[in-house]
Amino acid sequence: MNDTCDAAPFIAGEWRGAKDRLAQPIFNPATGAEIGRVVHANAADLDDALAATNRGFRAFRAISPDERARILVSAAANLRARAARIARTVTLEQGKPLAEALGEVSAAAALLDFHAGEAVRIYGRVLMRAPGSRSLVLHQPVGPVAAFCAWNFPVLNPVRKLGPALAAGCSIILKPSEETPASASEVLRCFLDAGLPPDTAQLVFGDPDAISRHLLASPVTRKLSFTGSVSVGKHLMKLAAETVMKMTMELGGHAPVLVFEDCQLDRTLDILAAHKFRNAGQVCIAPTRFYVQEDIYDAFVGGFAERARALPVGNGLDAVNRMGPMANPRRPEVIAAMVEDARSVGARLVAGGTAGDGSGYFFAPTVLANVPPAAQVMNEEPFGPVALICPFSDDDDAIAKANRLPFGLAAYCFTENGRRQNLMGDAIEAGMVLINQVRATWPDAPFGGLKESGFGSEDGPEGVAAHLNAKAVHIA
């Protein structure tokens, strides 16, 4: 099987090769070996992309909702038909186990099926006035979208940008990560082969700051959609404010997990240990700060550490492994520094704590107990395979600990008490609260955060609505 992962921009209906453009190497994080090159778009390419997406918007907004839905359904079918090849590409350039990559492709296809349904459910209202007159409320596509997405879900993140934008009738310029460009290219091919008009979607790679400044300064761009870190998100918001464009920002998190003494302990441990180390912890909604009620604290720490130590770690192409490498050589260094800082202020290392040997970017599943609030890792998102476990006393203490940070993306709660479940759902400051389970991604439910974790939603009807403008038309 060909394991080369080359990628190039797709602009104005053509894949633009290297020629005199800069090309950047792509590395397999499990081996450190170069597996391809990604071609960067230059300034002229970006101008061409803006012109094409402007043309594409005028044409695509005139296409019927039924036809937009057909394209999305066909793109979903292409994803499913090509799942094995696309998933292998994901594992090669991002590192996650092949089973996780296959699950990601499946989730992306399901999301497109849902957005296809939403394309034909963009309704307005008729407001009755005096006889012979009325007011109309219309929902119309916002216009060309500039979308930027992270490397951790190299299929699902692009689909989350493309699906709702196209369902609403928008055109889009997609800028994925240069670390996982081949996966995004495969996704776009699924749309093009489904009949998407070429000018409707552009794909660009290159220096993130230069691209964002170029696209967001243009009057062509009418919406910013971003998935990534809080710091970069704040920077992009400042750029987008200059032209007062619509924004959807899905930023970082530092998800609290509240584990109460009445939970089903073994089931809770099995669920949380598997979910914590999914994608090597490189998930914006990963459970990270585990607050456990005092009476079961020691049992939870011991059980979690046992499961972490038993987790098979290695190349994601080997089916025996349940956790792969981190995405790049910077990440193990960052995690190691955070672990050392936590230990220096009193945290207890219970499992892991070391980078892997060899050429890959591995870090052992790590468990830290009794982590002081002052530790860096308790205040900055680690985005890696590190679980932080601390005790709490009662409901009020748990809520205070969960809400202490400026982030509010996802939060988790495990309790069998129905009244407490309702209380936690109300009191925890997060865009998504998961109770006795860990699945936050559902096609029909909004995905998004509060506070510094961003605003606006992807997925669900809310994802399409974020790409629409409301217009009132008053007729005398």
C-alpha positions as CSV (number, residue, x, y, z in Angstrom):
1,M,0.0,0.0,0.0
2,N,1.2,3.5,-0.9
3,D,2.0,5.3,2.4
4,T,3.0,8.6,0.8
5,C,1.1,11.6,2.2
6,D,1.7,14.4,-0.2
7,A,-0.6,17.4,-0.4
8,A,-1.1,20.6,-2.4
9,P,-3.5,23.6,-2.4
10,F,-6.7,23.3,-4.4
11,I,-7.6,26.7,-5.8
12,A,-9.9,27.8,-8.6
13,G,-10.6,24.2,-9.6
14,E,-7.0,22.9,-9.8
15,W,-4.5,21.2,-7.5
16,R,-1.4,23.5,-7.5
17,G,1.9,21.7,-7.3
18,A,5.3,22.8,-6.1
19,K,6.8,24.6,-9.1
20,D,8.3,27.7,-7.4
21,R,6.2,27.3,-4.2
22,L,7.6,26.3,-0.8
23,A,7.1,22.7,0.2
24,Q,7.2,21.5,3.8
25,P,8.0,17.9,4.9
26,I,5.3,15.8,6.6
27,F,6.4,13.4,9.3
28,N,5.0,10.1,10.7
29,P,4.8,10.8,14.5
30,A,5.2,7.1,15.3
31,T,8.6,6.8,13.5
32,G,9.8,10.4,12.9
33,A,10.2,9.5,9.2
34,E,9.3,11.8,6.4
35,I,6.3,10.5,4.6
36,G,5.5,13.4,2.1
37,R,5.5,17.1,1.5
38,V,2.9,19.7,1.6
39,V,3.0,22.6,-0.9
40,H,2.4,26.1,0.5
41,A,0.1,28.6,-1.1
42,N,1.7,32.0,-2.0
43,A,0.1,35.4,-1.9
44,A,-1.0,35.2,-5.5
45,D,-2.6,31.8,-4.7
46,L,-4.5,33.4,-1.8
47,D,-5.8,36.2,-4.1
48,D,-6.9,33.5,-6.6
49,A,-8.6,31.6,-3.8
50,L,-10.5,34.7,-2.6
51,A,-11.6,35.5,-6.2
52,A,-12.7,31.9,-6.8
53,T,-14.6,31.6,-3.5
54,N,-16.4,34.9,-4.3
55,R,-17.5,33.5,-7.6
56,G,-18.3,30.2,-6.0
57,F,-20.6,31.8,-3.5
58,R,-22.7,33.7,-6.1
59,A,-23.2,30.5,-8.0
60,F,-23.6,28.1,-5.0
61,R,-26.2,30.1,-3.1
62,A,-28.4,29.8,-6.2
63,I,-28.3,26.0,-6.1
64,S,-31.4,24.5,-4.6
65,P,-31.3,23.1,-1.1
66,D,-32.1,19.6,-2.5
67,E,-29.0,19.7,-4.7
68,R,-26.8,20.9,-1.8
69,A,-28.3,18.0,0.3
70,R,-27.5,15.5,-2.5
71,I,-23.9,16.7,-2.7
72,L,-23.5,16.2,1.1
73,V,-25.1,12.8,1.1
74,S,-22.8,11.7,-1.8
75,A,-19.8,13.1,0.0
76,A,-20.7,11.0,3.0
77,A,-21.0,7.9,0.9
78,N,-17.6,8.6,-0.6
79,L,-16.1,8.9,2.9
80,R,-17.5,5.5,3.9
81,A,-16.4,3.9,0.7
82,R,-12.8,5.2,1.1
83,A,-12.7,4.8,4.9
84,A,-9.9,2.3,5.0
85,R,-7.6,4.4,2.9
86,I,-8.5,7.7,4.6
87,A,-8.1,6.2,8.1
88,R,-4.7,4.8,7.2
89,T,-3.6,8.3,6.0
90,V,-4.9,9.7,9.3
91,T,-2.8,7.2,11.4
92,L,0.3,7.8,9.2
93,E,0.3,11.6,9.6
94,Q,-1.4,12.1,12.9
95,G,-0.6,8.9,14.8
96,K,-3.9,7.8,16.4
97,P,-4.7,4.1,16.4
98,L,-6.3,2.9,13.2
99,A,-9.5,1.9,15.0
100,E,-9.9,5.5,16.3
101,A,-9.2,6.9,12.8
102,L,-11.9,4.6,11.3
103,G,-14.3,5.8,14.0
104,E,-13.5,9.4,13.1
105,V,-14.3,8.8,9.4
106,S,-17.6,7.2,10.4
107,A,-18.5,10.1,12.6
108,A,-17.7,12.6,9.8
109,A,-19.9,10.8,7.4
110,A,-22.8,10.8,9.9
111,L,-22.4,14.5,10.4
112,L,-22.7,15.1,6.6
113,D,-25.9,13.0,6.5
114,F,-27.3,15.2,9.2
115,H,-26.3,18.5,7.6
116,A,-27.8,17.3,4.3
117,G,-31.1,17.1,6.2
118,E,-30.6,20.6,7.6
119,A,-29.9,22.0,4.1
120,V,-33.6,21.5,3.3
121,R,-34.8,22.7,6.7
122,I,-33.7,26.3,6.4
123,Y,-37.0,27.9,7.2
124,G,-38.3,31.5,7.4
125,R,-41.4,33.1,8.8
126,V,-44.4,35.1,7.5
127,L,-45.6,37.8,9.9
128,M,-49.1,39.0,9.3
129,R,-49.7,42.7,9.2
130,A,-52.7,44.7,7.9
131,P,-54.7,43.1,5.0
132,G,-52.6,43.1,1.9
133,S,-49.3,43.6,3.7
134,R,-46.9,41.3,5.6
135,S,-43.4,40.8,6.8
136,L,-41.0,38.0,5.9
137,V,-38.1,36.7,7.9
138,L,-35.5,35.1,5.7
139,H,-32.4,33.1,6.6
140,Q,-29.7,33.6,3.9
141,P,-26.1,32.3,3.6
142,V,-23.6,34.7,5.3
143,G,-21.2,34.5,2.4
144,P,-17.6,33.1,1.9
145,V,-16.1,31.5,4.9
146,A,-12.5,31.3,6.0
147,A,-12.1,28.2,8.1
148,F,-9.0,27.1,10.1
149,C,-8.8,23.8,11.8
150,A,-6.4,21.8,14.0
151,W,-4.5,18.6,13.4
152,N,-6.0,16.4,16.1
153,F,-9.0,15.3,14.1
154,P,-7.8,15.7,10.5
155,V,-11.0,14.3,9.0
156,L,-13.7,15.4,11.4
157,N,-12.4,19.0,11.8
158,P,-12.5,19.7,8.1
159,V,-15.9,18.1,7.8
160,R,-17.2,20.3,10.6
161,K,-16.2,23.3,8.6
162,L,-17.3,22.2,5.2
163,G,-20.6,20.5,6.1
164,P,-22.6,23.3,7.7
165,A,-21.1,26.0,5.4
166,L,-22.2,24.1,2.3
167,A,-25.6,23.1,3.7
168,A,-26.3,26.8,4.3
169,G,-25.2,27.8,0.8
170,C,-21.9,29.3,1.6
171,S,-18.6,28.9,-0.2
172,I,-15.4,28.2,1.9
173,I,-11.7,28.5,2.0
174,L,-10.4,25.7,4.2
175,K,-7.0,26.0,5.9
176,P,-6.1,22.7,7.7
177,S,-2.9,22.0,9.6
178,E,0.3,21.5,7.7
179,E,1.0,18.5,9.9
180,T,-2.1,16.5,8.6
181,P,-2.7,17.9,5.1
182,A,-3.2,14.7,3.2
183,S,-6.3,13.7,5.3
184,A,-7.9,17.1,4.6
185,S,-7.1,16.6,0.9
186,E,-8.9,13.2,0.9
187,V,-11.9,14.9,2.5
188,L,-12.1,17.6,-0.2
189,R,-11.8,15.0,-2.9
190,C,-14.9,13.2,-1.5
191,F,-16.8,16.5,-2.0
192,L,-15.5,17.2,-5.4
193,D,-16.3,13.7,-6.6
194,A,-19.8,14.1,-5.2
195,G,-20.3,17.0,-7.6
196,L,-19.4,20.0,-5.6
197,P,-18.7,22.9,-8.0
198,P,-14.9,23.5,-7.9
199,D,-15.1,27.2,-7.1
200,T,-17.2,26.5,-4.0
201,A,-14.4,25.1,-1.9
202,Q,-10.7,26.1,-1.8
203,L,-7.9,24.3,0.2
204,V,-4.8,26.2,1.2
205,F,-1.7,25.4,3.2
206,G,1.1,27.6,4.4
207,D,2.3,30.0,7.1
208,P,-0.8,30.2,9.4
209,D,-0.2,33.8,10.4
210,A,0.3,35.0,6.8
211,I,-2.7,33.1,5.5
212,S,-5.0,34.3,8.3
213,R,-4.0,37.9,7.9
214,H,-4.5,37.7,4.1
215,L,-7.9,36.0,4.2
216,L,-9.4,37.9,7.1
217,A,-8.4,41.3,5.8
218,S,-10.3,40.7,2.6
219,P,-13.8,42.1,2.2
220,V,-14.7,38.9,0.4
221,T,-14.5,36.9,3.7
222,R,-17.7,37.2,5.7
223,K,-17.3,34.5,8.3
224,L,-14.4,33.1,10.4
225,S,-14.6,29.6,11.7
226,F,-11.8,28.4,13.9
227,T,-10.9,25.3,15.8
228,G,-7.7,25.6,17.9
229,S,-6.0,27.1,20.9
230,V,-7.3,30.0,23.0
231,S,-4.3,32.2,22.2
232,V,-4.5,31.8,18.5
233,G,-8.3,32.2,18.6
234,K,-8.0,35.5,20.4
235,H,-5.5,36.7,17.7
236,L,-7.8,35.7,14.9
237,M,-10.8,37.4,16.6
238,K,-8.8,40.7,16.6
239,L,-8.1,40.3,12.9
240,A,-11.7,39.5,12.1
241,A,-13.0,42.4,14.1
242,E,-11.6,44.8,11.5
243,T,-14.3,43.8,9.0
244,V,-16.9,42.9,11.7
245,M,-17.4,39.4,10.3
246,K,-19.5,36.6,11.8
247,M,-17.4,34.1,13.9
248,T,-17.6,30.6,15.3
249,M,-14.7,29.9,17.7
250,E,-14.1,26.4,19.1
251,L,-11.2,26.9,21.4
252,G,-9.3,25.0,24.0
253,G,-10.6,23.4,27.2
254,H,-9.4,21.9,30.5
255,A,-12.2,19.6,31.2
256,P,-13.1,18.9,34.8
257,V,-14.4,15.4,35.8
258,L,-16.5,15.2,39.0
259,V,-16.6,11.6,40.4
260,F,-19.0,11.2,43.3
261,E,-18.9,8.4,45.9
262,D,-22.2,6.9,44.7
263,C,-20.8,6.3,41.1
264,Q,-20.4,2.8,39.8
265,L,-16.7,2.9,40.4
266,D,-15.3,0.1,38.2
267,R,-17.5,1.2,35.3
268,T,-16.5,4.8,35.8
269,L,-12.8,3.9,35.8
270,D,-13.1,1.8,32.7
271,I,-14.9,4.6,30.8
272,L,-12.7,7.5,32.0
273,A,-9.3,5.8,31.6
274,A,-10.1,4.8,28.0
275,H,-11.4,8.3,27.2
276,K,-8.6,10.2,28.9
277,F,-5.9,8.6,26.7
278,R,-8.0,8.6,23.4
279,N,-5.8,10.2,20.7
280,A,-3.0,10.4,23.3
281,G,-5.0,13.0,25.2
282,Q,-4.8,15.4,22.2
283,V,-8.5,16.2,22.3
284,C,-10.0,19.6,23.2
285,I,-12.7,17.9,25.3
286,A,-10.4,15.3,26.9
287,P,-11.2,14.7,30.7
288,T,-8.2,16.2,32.4
289,R,-8.9,17.5,36.0
290,F,-10.3,14.6,37.9
291,Y,-12.0,15.7,41.1
292,V,-12.9,12.6,43.2
293,Q,-15.0,12.6,46.4
294,E,-12.8,11.9,49.4
295,D,-14.3,8.5,50.5
296,I,-13.4,6.8,47.1
297,Y,-10.3,8.9,46.3
298,D,-7.6,6.4,47.0
299,A,-9.5,3.6,45.3
300,F,-10.0,5.8,42.2
301,V,-6.3,6.8,42.0
302,G,-5.2,3.2,42.3
303,G,-7.6,1.9,39.8
304,F,-6.9,4.7,37.3
305,A,-3.1,4.2,37.6
306,E,-3.5,0.5,37.1
307,R,-5.4,1.0,33.9
308,A,-3.0,3.6,32.6
309,R,0.0,1.3,33.2
310,A,-1.7,-1.5,31.3
311,L,-2.5,0.6,28.2
312,P,-0.6,-0.7,25.1
313,V,1.2,2.2,23.5
314,G,2.9,2.2,20.1
315,N,2.4,2.6,16.3
316,G,-1.2,3.1,15.6
317,L,-1.0,0.8,12.6
318,D,-0.5,-2.1,15.0
319,A,-4.0,-3.2,16.1
320,V,-2.7,-4.2,19.5
321,N,-1.9,-0.6,20.5
322,R,-4.6,1.5,22.2
323,M,-2.7,4.8,22.3
324,G,-0.4,6.2,19.6
325,P,2.3,8.9,19.6
326,M,1.8,12.6,20.1
327,A,1.5,14.7,17.0
328,N,5.0,16.3,16.8
329,P,8.3,16.3,18.7
330,R,7.4,19.5,20.6
331,R,4.5,17.8,22.5
332,P,6.4,15.2,24.6
333,E,8.8,18.0,25.7
334,V,5.9,20.2,26.8
335,I,4.2,17.4,28.7
336,A,7.5,16.4,30.4
337,A,8.0,20.0,31.6
338,M,4.5,20.2,33.0
339,V,4.9,16.9,34.9
340,E,8.2,18.0,36.4
341,D,6.6,21.4,37.4
342,A,3.7,19.6,39.1
343,R,6.0,17.3,41.0
344,S,8.2,20.2,42.1
345,V,5.2,21.8,43.8
346,G,4.0,18.6,45.5
347,A,2.1,16.4,43.1
348,R,2.6,12.7,43.4
349,L,3.5,10.7,40.2
350,V,1.5,7.5,40.2
351,A,2.0,6.2,36.7
352,G,4.0,7.2,33.6
353,G,5.8,10.5,33.5
354,T,8.4,9.7,30.8
355,A,8.8,10.1,27.1
356,G,9.2,7.0,25.0
357,D,12.5,5.7,23.6
358,G,13.3,5.7,19.9
359,S,12.4,8.0,17.1
360,G,8.6,8.4,17.6
361,Y,7.0,11.1,19.6
362,F,5.6,9.0,22.4
363,F,4.8,9.8,26.0
364,A,3.6,7.3,28.6
365,P,0.1,7.5,29.9
366,T,0.6,9.6,33.0
367,V,-1.3,9.9,36.3
368,L,-0.6,12.6,38.9
369,A,-2.3,12.7,42.3
370,N,-2.9,15.5,44.8
371,V,-1.9,18.1,42.2
372,P,-1.8,21.6,43.8
373,P,-3.9,24.3,42.1
374,A,-0.7,26.3,41.6
375,A,0.8,23.7,39.3
376,Q,1.1,24.9,35.6
377,V,-0.7,21.8,34.4
378,M,-3.7,22.6,36.6
379,N,-4.1,26.0,34.8
380,E,-2.9,25.5,31.3
381,E,-4.4,22.8,29.0
382,P,-1.8,20.0,28.7
383,F,-3.3,18.5,25.5
384,G,-1.6,15.2,26.2
385,P,-1.9,11.9,28.1
386,V,-1.9,13.3,31.6
387,A,-4.6,12.8,34.2
388,L,-4.7,15.1,37.2
389,I,-6.5,13.7,40.2
390,C,-7.5,15.7,43.3
391,P,-10.0,15.1,46.2
392,F,-13.1,17.1,46.9
393,S,-15.5,17.1,49.9
394,D,-19.1,17.9,48.9
395,D,-21.2,19.2,46.0
396,D,-20.3,22.9,46.5
397,D,-16.6,22.1,46.7
398,A,-16.9,20.1,43.5
399,I,-18.7,22.8,41.6
400,A,-16.2,25.5,42.8
401,K,-13.3,23.4,41.6
402,A,-14.9,22.6,38.3
403,N,-15.6,26.2,37.5
404,R,-12.3,27.8,38.8
405,L,-10.7,28.2,35.3
406,P,-11.6,30.6,32.5
407,F,-12.3,27.6,30.2
408,G,-15.7,26.1,29.6
409,L,-15.8,23.6,26.7
410,A,-16.7,20.2,28.2
411,A,-17.2,18.8,31.7
412,Y,-18.0,15.3,33.1
413,C,-19.9,14.1,36.1
414,F,-20.4,10.6,37.4
415,T,-23.1,10.1,40.0
416,E,-26.2,7.9,40.4
417,N,-28.1,10.6,42.2
418,G,-30.7,12.1,39.9
419,R,-31.1,15.3,41.8
420,R,-27.3,15.8,41.7
421,Q,-27.2,15.1,38.0
422,N,-29.7,18.0,37.4
423,L,-27.8,20.3,39.7
424,M,-24.5,19.6,38.0
425,G,-26.0,20.1,34.6
426,D,-27.2,23.5,35.7
427,A,-24.2,24.6,37.8
428,I,-21.2,23.6,35.8
429,E,-20.0,26.3,33.4
430,A,-19.4,24.4,30.1
431,G,-20.9,24.2,26.7
432,M,-21.3,20.4,27.0
433,V,-21.9,18.5,30.3
434,L,-21.6,14.7,30.1
435,I,-23.2,12.8,32.9
436,N,-22.3,9.1,33.4
437,Q,-20.9,8.9,29.8
438,V,-18.3,10.6,27.7
439,R,-19.7,11.0,24.2
440,A,-20.0,14.7,23.3
441,T,-20.1,14.5,19.5
442,W,-23.6,13.8,18.1
443,P,-24.6,15.0,14.7
444,D,-27.9,16.6,16.0
445,A,-26.4,18.3,19.1
446,P,-24.4,21.5,19.3
447,F,-20.7,21.3,19.9
448,G,-19.1,24.4,21.4
449,G,-18.0,26.1,24.6
450,L,-18.4,29.0,27.0
451,K,-16.0,31.6,28.5
452,E,-12.5,31.5,26.9
453,S,-13.3,28.2,25.2
454,G,-15.1,30.1,22.5
455,F,-18.6,30.9,21.3
456,G,-21.0,29.6,18.6
457,S,-21.6,26.0,17.9
458,E,-20.7,23.4,15.4
459,D,-22.9,20.3,14.7
460,G,-26.6,20.2,15.2
461,P,-29.0,22.7,13.6
462,E,-26.9,25.4,15.4
463,G,-24.0,24.6,13.2
464,V,-25.9,25.5,10.0
465,A,-27.6,28.5,11.7
466,A,-24.2,29.9,12.4
467,H,-23.7,30.3,8.7
468,L,-26.9,32.2,8.1
469,N,-28.0,35.8,8.3
470,A,-31.5,36.7,9.4
471,K,-33.2,39.3,7.1
472,A,-36.6,41.0,7.6
473,V,-38.5,42.0,4.5
474,H,-41.5,44.3,5.2
475,I,-44.1,44.5,2.4
476,A,-46.8,47.2,2.4
